[in-house]
Amino acid sequence: MTNDLRATSSCCSTTAAAPNPAAAGTGHENLLAGADDMTTCPVMVGSPVSKKAAEAAGLFRDFEGERYYFCCAGCGPAFDSDPAKYAANMA
């Protein structure tokens, strides 16, 4: 039996995000700091997101008077492609 550690494809596997010193070398930002302001990502449903950290990183969009926060840089463009669909995930 072998351990196959191939990367899975998701919107969060982007390398376009700016590096975060707290996650140096991993390619992922830690958006879980500050559990008091937690929400979930409307694109990757169930992925926890700190509103404060996402806002500081620019990982949010405003749509119809509501602010939506994302778990990674890949989710913003996905949200932009069909905001009503993703906003409905938060209802």
C-alpha positions as CSV (number, residue, x, y, z in Angstrom):
1,M,0.0,0.0,0.0
2,T,1.3,3.4,-0.9
3,N,0.4,6.9,0.1
4,D,-0.5,8.9,-3.0
5,L,-0.2,12.6,-2.1
6,R,-1.2,14.1,-5.4
7,A,-2.7,17.6,-5.1
8,T,-6.4,17.7,-5.7
9,S,-7.8,20.5,-7.8
10,S,-9.9,23.2,-6.2
11,C,-10.3,26.9,-6.4
12,C,-8.1,27.1,-3.3
13,S,-5.1,25.5,-5.0
14,T,-4.1,28.8,-6.6
15,T,-0.6,30.1,-6.4
16,A,-1.7,33.7,-7.3
17,A,-2.3,34.7,-3.7
18,A,0.3,36.8,-2.0
19,P,2.5,34.9,0.4
20,N,1.6,35.0,4.1
21,P,4.5,34.8,6.6
22,A,2.3,32.8,9.0
23,A,2.0,30.1,6.3
24,A,5.4,30.4,4.7
25,G,6.2,27.7,2.2
26,T,2.7,26.2,2.2
27,G,1.0,28.5,-0.3
28,H,-2.0,28.8,1.9
29,E,-3.0,31.8,4.1
30,N,-4.3,31.2,7.6
31,L,-7.8,32.8,7.6
32,L,-8.8,31.2,10.8
33,A,-7.2,33.7,13.1
34,G,-10.0,35.4,15.1
35,A,-12.7,32.8,15.7
36,D,-15.0,35.5,17.0
37,D,-15.8,36.7,13.5
38,M,-16.1,33.4,11.7
39,T,-18.3,32.7,8.6
40,T,-18.1,30.2,5.8
41,C,-17.0,30.7,2.2
42,P,-20.0,30.8,-0.3
43,V,-17.9,29.1,-3.0
44,M,-16.3,26.4,-1.0
45,V,-19.3,25.7,1.2
46,G,-18.3,24.7,4.7
47,S,-14.8,26.2,4.5
48,P,-14.4,28.4,7.6
49,V,-13.3,32.0,7.0
50,S,-12.3,34.8,9.5
51,K,-14.1,37.9,8.2
52,K,-11.3,40.2,9.6
53,A,-8.5,38.2,8.0
54,A,-10.3,37.8,4.7
55,E,-11.1,41.6,4.6
56,A,-7.5,42.4,5.3
57,A,-6.4,40.1,2.5
58,G,-9.0,41.6,0.1
59,L,-10.9,38.3,-0.1
60,F,-14.4,39.6,-0.2
61,R,-17.1,40.9,-2.5
62,D,-20.2,43.0,-1.9
63,F,-23.4,41.8,-3.6
64,E,-26.9,43.2,-3.2
65,G,-26.0,45.0,0.1
66,E,-24.3,42.0,1.7
67,R,-20.6,41.2,2.1
68,Y,-19.3,37.8,1.2
69,Y,-15.9,36.5,2.5
70,F,-13.7,33.9,0.7
71,C,-11.3,31.2,1.9
72,C,-8.8,31.8,-0.8
73,A,-8.0,34.0,-3.8
74,G,-9.5,31.6,-6.3
75,C,-13.0,32.0,-4.8
76,G,-13.4,35.7,-5.7
77,P,-13.4,35.1,-9.5
78,A,-15.6,32.1,-9.1
79,F,-18.1,34.2,-7.1
80,D,-17.9,37.0,-9.8
81,S,-19.0,34.5,-12.5
82,D,-22.4,33.9,-10.8
83,P,-22.8,36.0,-7.6
84,A,-26.5,35.1,-7.2
85,K,-25.8,31.4,-7.3
86,Y,-23.0,31.7,-4.6
87,A,-25.0,34.2,-2.5
88,A,-27.8,31.6,-2.3
89,N,-25.4,29.2,-0.7
90,M,-25.3,31.5,2.3
91,A,-29.1,31.8,2.7
